[in-house]
């Protein structure tokens, strides 16, 4: 779909949503292991991948079936892998997923720099996909 000189590449409709999230930056080895064995996501704290000591708080700007825009306190790097815990309203327990940073930028808000990244989901559990779809389809 073309809009004023650019081509929309997204496969899924974005829903504006400010949701509480926390995220953990993964090194290449840990990310590759999680990609090969997504069943780790079912274990408490993502099978040892989640480190609450180094996790960072964030919020979403928008979310879709394919990814989300995340706002955080530190710069994001295109290509890096991030483990995310996403809190959905009226959904028990967080959704935990592995995502890749596809784009990153920053902006000024209330005299401080804020960092934003577009993330593409790489690995979600089937149950979490269903819970995310339920949330997205139930939005006005």
N, C-alpha and C positions, 0 to 999 in steps of 0.2 A: 504494500500500500504506500503510495507516494504522497508526501505532504510537504509543500513549500520547499522543494529542492532537496529533500533528503528521503531516504528509503527506510521505512520501518523494518527492523530485522527481528523484532521479538515475535515469538511464536504464541505467547500467551498474554492475555489482557492483564495490565497492571491495575491493582486496586490501591488507592491511596490509603495508607494505614500506618499509624504510629503505634508500634508494638514494642514492648520491652524485649530486649535480647541481651545475651552475653556471648562473647566469642573468644576463641583461643586460636592463636596463630600456630600452625603446624609446620615443622620442618619437613623437608622433602621425603625423608625416610618414613616418618610417622604418617604423612598424608598418603603415601603409596600403599602402606600397610592397610590403612583404613579403606582405601579404594578397592583393594583386593579382597578385603574381608568386612563388608558393610555390616555383618551380623554383630560386630563389636558395638554398634550403636544401640543394641538391645540391652547391653550390660549396664549396670549402674555406672554413672560417670563415663559412659562410652568406652567401657572396657579398659580403663586406665589412660585413655587418650585425653580425657578432660582433666585439667589442672585448675582447681578453683583458686589456687594461689596466684596464678598468672592470667586468669581470665579477665577480660575487659568488659565494661558495661557498654551497651549501645542501644540504639533504637532504629526502627525501620522508617523509611519514608513511604515506601510502597512495597507491595508483595504480589507475586503471581505464582502460577504453578511451576514456573521455570526458574524463579530466583527472586531476589529482592534487592532493594537499595538500603544499605546499612550506613548509619552515621555513628562515628566513634571519636575517640579522643586523640588517636595517633594516626599518622599517614598510613595508607594502604598501598601495597605494591601490586601492580598488574601481574597476574599469574600465580600469586601466592594462594595457598590453600588455607581455609579457615574452617574450624569446627564451630558451629553455631547452636545455641540453645535459644529457641524462640517461644515466647509465651503468647498463647492465643486466648482471647477472651472466651469464657464459657467452655474451655477445653482443659481437662484435667491433665496436669503434667506438661512439661515442655516438649517441643518437637526438637530433636537433635539431628543435625545434618552436616554433611561435608559440602563445602562450596568453594568455587574458584573466583577470584577477583578478576572481572573482565574489564573494568574501567575504574579510575580513581580521580577524585578532584578534591578541592577544599574551598571553603568560603568563610566569610567573616560573619559572626553572629554575636551581637551584644559585646563587641570589642574583643572577641577571642576567635581564634582560628578553629574551624570545625572541619572534620574530614569525612568524606563520603565515598562509598564504593558501590558499584553495581556487581552483584554476585550471581553466579549461575550455580544452581544446585547440581552436585555431582553424585551424591549418594543420600538417599532417604529410605527409611523403612517403609514397606507397603502400608502399614497402619498409619504412619505419619503422613504419607501422601494422602490417604483417605481423610484424615483429620484436617489437613490443610485445605483439601478440596471442599470439604464441608464448610469450613470457615469462609472460604472465598465465595462459595455459591450462596451462602446465607447473608452476605453483605448487601446493603441497599444499593 
